[in-house]
Amino acid sequence: MKKLLFIISFWIYVISVSAQQDTITTESGLKYFIVQDGEGEKVEEGKEVTLHGIGTFESGEVFWETRESNSPFHFVTGTNSVIKGVEEGVSKMRVGDRWIFILPPELAYGDKQRGPIPPNSVLIFDYEILDVANPKKSIIDTLYSTIGNYGIDKALDLYNDLKKKDNIYNFRADELNTLGYNLINEGKLEASRVILELNTKEYPNNFNTWDSLGEIYMKLNKDDLAIESYEKSLKLYPKNTNAEEMIKKIKAKE
């Protein structure tokens, strides 16, 4: 019911705003209208953009969002890290802008399935630009190579040293999370556990850090700790269906 109410309220909001605003169509077929104008720094190629967003299908069903989960999305423009319509649309914005974009399939994922997104889907995104900045150096490769060459303890020492030079490296929760999953893919489960535990200590209010920690605990057969981590994730973000499913899966084994 909560999800249904969210969908309905979001679409009432979209319809009411669109009725008051002129829809702009670009040469590529991207459509957008402006919800609010910002006065901050303009998005430029090579900059890292931080934004809040809601992604829906034409039916109004939400397939992605960052607002309720308080997990802003980040990407560097001009690096082909997002779909064409997003790259084109966001490049026109500035900090404080909130725009709604309508992407035809050719500017989204085309005829390919992408997670919950069916082929040939029209996608609608509500974006608000929170920050535009020069990208910092990723911490992932530096810590990964240190773990491989010298072990996890040396990597933690290096992490703490580099954090003092915070203007150089990127220490966001998604960085450590990605490192943790890279280690899982390499079969380095204990090292991954240490990194993902560190992530929850650094970002205790991020639902995704606890969700990821639950996953590594499951892989290590630490079911009690996994349930505890998933429950913390759910408390921070009650719509985390993955955490709900994993808790059920673990309890079904008992």
Order of alpha helices (4+ residues) and beta strands (2+ residues): alpha-beta-beta-beta-beta-beta-alpha-beta-beta-beta-alpha-alpha-beta-alpha-alpha-alpha-alpha-alpha
